[in-house]
Amino acid sequence: MATSPAPTAPPCQKLFISYAREDTDWLEKFLPYFKPAERSGALDIWWDRRIPSGADWGPILDKEIGDATAALVLVSVNLLNSNFILERELPAIHEQRRTRNLQLYWIPVTVVGEEVLQTLGLFGINAATPCEPSKPLADMEDRERELAIVAVCNQVLRDLKSGRVGRLSQEKRDDILGGALARLREKVELAADAPIAYGDFSIVSRGQMQGRDVAIKVLAESPFREHNSEFEERVKKALSLDDACFLKLRHCELGEEHQILVSDYTDAPTLAQYLARTGKPFPPSWVTRLIQRLALAIQEYHRHGLRYGLLASHNVFYDEHASPEPILRLQAIAISSHLSQSDDTPGRFPRDAAEATYLVPEQYEGKPYTELSDQYGIGLIALEMLEGRPPVTVTRLADLEEKRRFYEDPEQFAGSWKRDQSRLRSVIFRMLQKDPSQRFTQLADVHQALAHLEPADVVLAKKSYSRVCAGKTEFYAAFYQQFFARCPEAVAMFGNLKMEDQYAKLDAALHYLLNFADMDMTEPTALTHIALRHARLQITGKQFNDFAEALLETLRHFGEAQAVEAWERTIRPGVQYLKLRSAMAKK
Ligand code: HEM
């Protein structure tokens, strides 16, 4: 009987793992996740245990790296101990990445500084999400670490399986970027630095346009071939957006093969990076203000006939230093957001784990994405800020079940903040209603609802007083240290007072300042006699200011930075009154 030829096996993808011998324990945490793919024959994993003893390592490694589709590098300072890794293995990986589109994933295992990354040739290359050089695996809690390892392994497997790996070599990317920049230079005054990032569809370079820092995004391959006109329509509308929350779109080139978007550049961290760095949630009062502002911006977006789409902590930037106050910033056009809400395919499956994590209920059920879906997206971001992490992170399909439970009863997923924040809670969970018709009718209503519950400065300052000042002698001692450093002449004035008396007087001073707004201002007021006493002591306006500054600085030292502005606004009228009233008395 003639035998039919064996069916051709699907091409096997090869993953090369580079790690230091001292980090073998780390390697072993990753391997089990690759086992099923390895067993099925879809993946061949290579790491140095497979080198037969006595063999010549160099040529073997060159061949293995040459055959690999992807490389996973476990990064710790231990890599520096191996000349072989430094001089042969990593350079070979980089070379293959440059010339043959080898996909590189690197994972910070322990803390590594910029210099180490430079030495390893990894500086400027993003670590595999969700890892960050500032938060290596070794610094994570057990569960968080496990989730990060799972997320990386899943991403590697998904990329290898989908064939996304190696779509675009570095040379090809340089080519596309070079061509796009040449096109731009004919039209706008532009200086481009090196590329800073590349995603699935785009290459981003930093540059200056008319003296302004800009990000130049070139779409390597339009993901919207069939929806190109819809995309162009959106970009044109976004050009006229003026809200400060949006990184302004300055210029675009749409007609050509590689579309180009030039927009303002920010070096602010994304919310995800900020949360990972600080390791703690945002205070509810900050969330209230930031979300209130964001709701207004997205409302503006809607007014331009646009819907935002995927709002995720990795595509929202937290600009802590914005003036006059911190703000959340968004790209005016984000490719992933556009893809997440395509009109034609409402039931489309999420593109990746990140998109699944931020999926809104109507998308889960295959219904269209609407303006009300954006409201849900903002609610999710708010909850993530309050919790310090997304309520449900999807890394496996099984997590979608958890997502569904979240849609049904999001309050179950909220932590301790909701105890003291009943009004904020009611706003956020109304935004997170599964049924869109139960949400706020429009984002202006969200803005309005949040404006009403923003805690008054005095309430915030008083809460902060009970936290760190009331009865805390170390606070009073630290205040006097600050105050005397600014105003040395005060040392002698307090010289003959016992410590407890000094503290009691400061406490009385804080009470007057915190309750100034409630004081009956018909002269003589409760503060008139204090003002007269200070006039007799010849206290000057500058010394009153020193007092106020010393107080604010001490609050910062005691971890109350978030309440300092509220304190400042609360005590300003009382300090001003004392300055004026005692100056009058001196005359
Ligand atoms: C806005 C700022 C200030 C407030 C609200 C304030 C308030 C007070 C209060 C309530 C007392 C206690 C009075 C009492 O025992 O009945 C006091 C005492 C005192 N303050 Fe101030 N003070 C301020 C700034 C200053 C500054 C800038 C100085 C010195 C440069 C100063 C020097 C003193 C001294 C030496 C005493 C103790 C002597 C006394 O009780 O007559 N104060 N202050």
Boltz pocket constraint, residues with backbone or C-beta under 6 A from the ligand:
constraints:
  - pocket:
      binder: B
      contacts: [[A, 487], [A, 490], [A, 493], [A, 494], [A, 505], [A, 508], [A, 509], [A, 510], [A, 512], [A, 513], [A, 530], [A, 533], [A, 534], [A, 537], [A, 539], [A, 540], [A, 543], [A, 544], [A, 545], [A, 547], [A, 548], [A, 574], [A, 575], [A, 578]]
      max_distance: 6.0
